Amino acid sequence: MKQRIIDLAREARLWLRDIIIPAVGAIAFVAMSENAYKRYHAIMDHVRNRKPGQP
């Protein structure tokens, strides 16, 4: 019984490493790209709304 629990724990750890880490990476990537997208739009709006001769 104890060996079965140890095997299960080992499998679960591998499964966690294979599933959770890529999922966390994907979530972080989406969050970062969303922020980058918003920042890009803010900059583009700023550029578009600039008056000629002003920075």
N, C-alpha and C positions, 0 to 999 in steps of 0.2 A: 504493500500500500504506500509506504513512504517513498519507495523508488518511483512509483507512478506519479506521485505529487511532484517529485524532483524533475521527472521527465516533462510533465505538463508545464512546470515553471520555466524550464529551459526552452520548450517550444514557444511558450507565450512570449518569452523575452525576444526570441528571434523574430516572431511575428510582429511584436511591437516595434522592433527596430526597422523592419521592412515596411511597415504600414505607417506608423505614427510619424517617423522622421520625415519621409517625403510629404506627408499631409501637412505637417507643420511648415515645411519649406514652401509648399504651394500656397498655403494661407498667407504666410509672410510675404511671398512674392506678389500675391494679389493685392494685399494691403499696401505694399510699397508702390506698386504700379498705379493704384488708385490715387495715392497721394501725388505721385509724379504727374499723373494726368491732370489733376486739379491745378497743380502748380503751373504746368505747361499752359493750361487755359488762362490762368490768371496773368501770366506773362504775355500771352498772345493778345489778350484783351487790352492789357496796358499798352502794348506796341500799337495796336489798332487805334486806340483812343488818344494816342499822343498827338499833341499839336505840332505842326511843323516848326522846327527850330528849337524844340524843347527836348531835354533828355528823357 
